[in-house]
């Protein structure tokens, strides 16, 4: 699963309803967007759900261990990716989820100009061709060339030309 899909999955899981239910039913209140605090509270929520420590109130949609575990695993994977792309060993105490997610989305965004330059360079300066290519190698080279041409057409469409 790509990191963008993981972020979208976390956004779908960790909703207002999820937080409200965890507060009213399991006494775990998510008060801010601090990543370390959210991880700690998700672990507490997992413990409360697993051990059926509830207030007795019937609010929101019921949570089970798999729901909480999915949210916890997803956030942990996002944090690991963030640490990898930033070169951090540990997260800062002040790291916020919205800032972390924004940074990841910005780093994953494809720069159209850079991609266009790469395609143009490849099309204008093809690698030196070996004259004695096998049939499979010629087919493969043709497929690569067609792929590059499609990329260039898509870039032209996006650029409005």
C-alpha positions, 0 to 999 in steps of 0.5 A, a space after each residue: 500500500 502506498 504512503 498516500 493510501 495509508 494517509 487516506 486510510 488513517 483519515 478515514 479511520 481516525 474520525 470525529 466519530 472514532 474519537 467521540 466513541 473512544 472518549 464517551 465509551 472507553 474514557 480515552 480522550 484525544 485532545 490534540 494532534 500530537 503524534 506521540 500522544 495519539 500513539 500512546 492513547 491508541 495503545 490505551 484505547 486498545 487495552 480498554 477495548 481488549 479488556 472491555 473496560 467501558 463506561 456503559 454508555 452506548 454512543 457512536 459506532 462500537 469499536 473492536 480491537 481490529 478497528 483500533 489496531 488498524 488505526 494504530 498500525 496505519 499511524 505507525 507506518 506513516 510515522 516510520 515513512 516520515 522518519 525515513 524521508 526526514 532522516 530522523 531517528 525519533 520523533 520530536 515531542 511537538 510533532 503534529 499529525 497534520 504537519 507530518 501528513 502535509 510534509 509527506 504529501 508534499 514530498 510524494 507529489 510529482 513535479 511535472 516540470 522535472 518529469 517533463 525534462 526527464 522524458 524530453 532528455 530520454 526522447 531527444 538523446 536515446 541510448 546508443 542502439 546496438 544493431 544486433 538486438 534480438 526480437 524480444 529486446 526490440 519489442 522491449 525497446 519499442 514498449 519503453 519508447 511508447 511509454 515515454 511518448 505517452 508520458 510526454 503526451 500526458 504532460 502536454 495535456 496537463 500543460 494545456 498545450 
